[in-house]
Amino acid sequence: MTTQHTSGSKAAATKIITTNTGRILRVSADAEAGAANTPPVTTPPTAIADPARRADVLFRVRRDEGHEISAWWMIGAFLATSGLVILLLSGVPGIA
């Protein structure tokens, strides 16, 4: 994080802080001095949520360590999808 002190002849002293993500923050010297006197706020520890149980994930399943699905399922899904597309396109007039 880089900091730069700036001050104008009539403006209050400010400090420009650049975060690691590139966000530029402009903090007045008065606000910084007030923040230095306040004790740091401690946040309660967050519960570790299981990614497989999130509400926005529908089909994610927690499997045992080292357990993977068979490659034949993916081959079968490809063949079924291809067959369905060919079947549907065969009903479209004027293609062949």
BELDA-V725411 format. One record per residue. N is the residue number from 1. RES is the residue in three letters. SS is DSSP state (@ for helix, = for strand, . for the rest). PSI is psi in radians with two decimals (NA if undefined). D_LAST is the distance of its C-alpha to the last C-alpha in Angstrom with 1 decimal. Layout:
N:RES:SS:PSI:D_LAST ; N:RES:SS:PSI:D_LAST
//
This chain:
1:MET:.:2.30:64.3 ; 2:THR:=:2.60:66.0 ; 3:THR:=:2.70:68.5 ; 4:GLN:=:2.25:70.0 ; 5:HIS:=:2.25:73.0 ; 6:THR:=:2.52:73.0 ; 7:SER:.:2.50:75.7 ; 8:GLY:.:3.06:76.5 ; 9:SER:.:-0.61:79.9 ; 10:LYS:.:-0.35:79.4 ; 11:ALA:.:2.69:76.4 ; 12:ALA:.:2.66:76.9 ; 13:ALA:.:2.33:76.3 ; 14:THR:=:2.79:72.7 ; 15:LYS:=:2.22:71.0 ; 16:ILE:=:2.16:67.4 ; 17:ILE:=:2.23:65.7 ; 18:THR:=:2.11:62.4 ; 19:THR:.:3.04:60.8 ; 20:ASN:.:-0.45:58.8 ; 21:THR:.:-0.03:55.5 ; 22:GLY:.:0.01:56.5 ; 23:ARG:.:2.36:57.6 ; 24:ILE:=:2.14:60.7 ; 25:LEU:=:2.41:63.3 ; 26:ARG:=:2.00:66.3 ; 27:VAL:=:2.31:69.3 ; 28:SER:=:2.66:72.7 ; 29:ALA:@:-0.58:75.7 ; 30:ASP:@:-0.74:77.3 ; 31:ALA:@:-0.63:74.3 ; 32:GLU:@:-0.69:74.2 ; 33:ALA:@:-0.67:78.0 ; 34:GLY:@:-0.61:77.6 ; 35:ALA:@:-0.47:74.7 ; 36:ALA:@:-0.48:76.8 ; 37:ASN:@:-0.38:79.5 ; 38:THR:.:2.50:77.3 ; 39:PRO:.:2.62:76.7 ; 40:PRO:.:2.50:73.1 ; 41:VAL:.:2.21:71.1 ; 42:THR:.:2.32:70.0 ; 43:THR:.:2.55:66.8 ; 44:PRO:.:2.60:66.6 ; 45:PRO:.:2.40:64.4 ; 46:THR:.:2.56:60.9 ; 47:ALA:.:2.41:59.6 ; 48:ILE:.:2.02:57.0 ; 49:ALA:.:2.44:53.9 ; 50:ASP:.:2.11:51.5 ; 51:PRO:@:-0.47:48.1 ; 52:ALA:@:-0.22:46.4 ; 53:ARG:@:0.16:48.1 ; 54:ARG:.:2.64:47.3 ; 55:ALA:.:-0.49:46.1 ; 56:ASP:.:0.05:43.1 ; 57:VAL:.:2.09:41.7 ; 58:LEU:.:-0.78:39.9 ; 59:PHE:.:0.17:38.7 ; 60:ARG:.:2.32:41.2 ; 61:VAL:.:2.34:43.3 ; 62:ARG:.:2.05:46.5 ; 63:ARG:.:2.83:46.4 ; 64:ASP:.:2.73:49.2 ; 65:GLU:.:2.23:50.0 ; 66:GLY:.:-0.07:47.9 ; 67:HIS:.:2.16:45.5 ; 68:GLU:.:2.70:41.8 ; 69:ILE:.:2.73:38.7 ; 70:SER:.:2.54:37.0 ; 71:ALA:@:-0.38:34.1 ; 72:TRP:@:-0.47:32.3 ; 73:TRP:@:-0.71:31.9 ; 74:MET:@:-0.67:29.9 ; 75:ILE:@:-0.76:27.8 ; 76:GLY:@:-0.67:27.2 ; 77:ALA:@:-0.67:26.4 ; 78:PHE:@:-0.79:23.8 ; 79:LEU:@:-0.70:22.1 ; 80:ALA:@:-0.73:22.3 ; 81:THR:@:-0.76:20.9 ; 82:SER:@:-0.76:18.0 ; 83:GLY:@:-0.67:17.3 ; 84:LEU:@:-0.71:17.6 ; 85:VAL:@:-0.76:15.2 ; 86:ILE:@:-0.72:12.5 ; 87:LEU:@:-0.76:13.6 ; 88:LEU:@:-0.68:13.6 ; 89:LEU:@:-0.38:10.2 ; 90:SER:@:-0.33:8.8 ; 91:GLY:.:-0.08:10.6 ; 92:VAL:.:2.14:9.2 ; 93:PRO:.:2.59:7.9 ; 94:GLY:.:0.16:5.9 ; 95:ILE:.:-0.82:3.8 ; 96:ALA:.:NA:0.0
//
